[in-house]
Amino acid sequence: MQKNVLAFDFGASSGRGMIGIFDGKSITIKEVHRFLNEPVILNGGMYWDILRLFEEMKRGIKKAVEEYDIESIAIDTWGVDFGFLDKCGELMGNPYHYRHKHTENAVDNLLKKIDSKKLFELSGLANQKFNTLCQLNEMKNNNYFALDTAKDMLFIPDLLIYFLTGKKVTEYTIASTSQMIVPAKNKWNKEILSTFGINDKYLKNIISPSATVGNLSEELKKELGITKDIKIIACAEHDTASAVMAVPALNDDFAYISSGTWSLLGVELKNPIISDKARDFGYTNEGGFNNTVRFLKNIMGLWIIQECKRTWENEGDDISFSQIVELAEKCEPFKCFINPNSKEFYTPLDMPNKIIQYCKNTNQRVPENKGEIARCIYESLAFIYKKSVDDLKDILGKDIKALNIVGGGSNNVMLNQFTANALNIPVIAGPSEATAIGNIVCQYIGLNIIDDIWQARSIIKDSFKCKTFIPDNNNEWMKNYNKFIKITGV
């Protein structure tokens, strides 16, 4: 018997309502609603447009139930961001976007209160200026109005679940991005909270992904004309955690890149790695399904291309991503390189000029057109992937024989081939809708329709096509990799 679920997946520029359809053997997906998810920029700050997004969710639910018999709904977003509720359950202001200006000196300010090594031992997370802990510490430094009066703090997917159900929960994978939990445990780290003077009164107990939170509220059912109960499930709410659930692997010996705005490169482990080497190489221990650990590194991914595209469009060139790749294919290889993780590429606006300026500052040949800029980005991403995989092999003490690329970036044939060439291992690309698929299978596990993660991955492997890229011309890539390392100093 066919079972249908609804997944809301919030990405860097858009949100989607995706139907999962499972017939007992295979899963198909269908988009029923798409909407913009762009931050609101005000006085140099960046905010979630959270209430408009909730309105879009309601439209998506209405469309879904008009076409399908829906069993459940779940939500995934990126990590770290959150909102506050007052004692009446009212939202206290629009939540900050993780690229908000208040994080500029956040890591330096954080480390005034605790040693970096000690913080890594306590949290297992790399120091990133957008981490929830950094944001809260900056709010505290700036006397943010809600800190003393808030009753509840909810991460973005949990906040949206609250709007749907009236229930206040915190899901494990999204909490694991905060730098405030015990590594690989469903509990807050009291020593971290105490060190930074964070009041735990507004933190909720942490629940595991696939848990049912409640049903769609009666008020919303009436508003949307829905008669049946629909369960609201906490999936693996961090989008990367959902994407990793959709890696079509048949055992736990795999490496992955969840490729999108960010490239999240890592492995799935049973236990965290809290070592000096892991800290020095910038690896982090985030939560996965079944209390696994996503041991990974954050790499500035296709954000750089996305921002270039946005600049070119603002200049009047309505260029597509596929056209950008076509232009890059025609350009001379290995002309110039960037370090994708360099701080100037973190912020939006005028990205092409930032790349040109980086090349000037490092005494390289300067890219002269869109294709050369794009080729520089794609080759540099492949090389930073190689550096990160080499570091990962060093930490794990074992080889990595293949790499799975999932998410929207898996559609980029050029980058997939470049990655295989640079790493000199096969790259398996797909599924491209990994985040929504992971959200969907987590719901099916919560509904007891799919038994466990390994059955889910087997079904995904049979349901969605993947493509394997075989390494080519590795000698030339290795020669230029050494040049990349020397120029960028990564």
Buried (B, 14 or more C-beta within 10 A) or exposed (E): EEBBBBBBBBBBEEBBBBBBBBEEEEBEBEEBBEBEBEBEBEEEBBBBBBEBBBEBBBBBBBBBBEEBEBBBBBBBBBBBBBBBBEEEEEBBEBBBBBBBEBBBEBBEBBEEEBEEEEBBBBBBBBBBBBBBBBBBBBBBEEEBEBBEEBBBBBBBBBBBBBBBBBBBBBBBBBBBBBBBBBBBBBEBBEBBBEBBEBEEEBBBEBBBBBBBBBBBBEEBBEEBEBEEEBBBBBBBBBBBBBBBBBBBBEEEEBBBBBBBBBBBBBBBBEEBBBEEEBBEBBBBBBBBBBBBBBBBBBBBBBBBBBBBBBBBEEEEEEBEBEBBBBBBBEBEEBBBBBBBBBEEBBBBEBBBEBBBEBBEEBEBEBBEEBBBBBBBBBBBBBBBBBBBBBBBEEBBEEEBEBBBBBBBBBBBBBBBBBBBBBBEBBBBBBBBBBBBBBBBBBBBBBBEBBEEBEEBBBBBBEBBEBEEBEBEEBEEBEEBBEEBBEBBEB
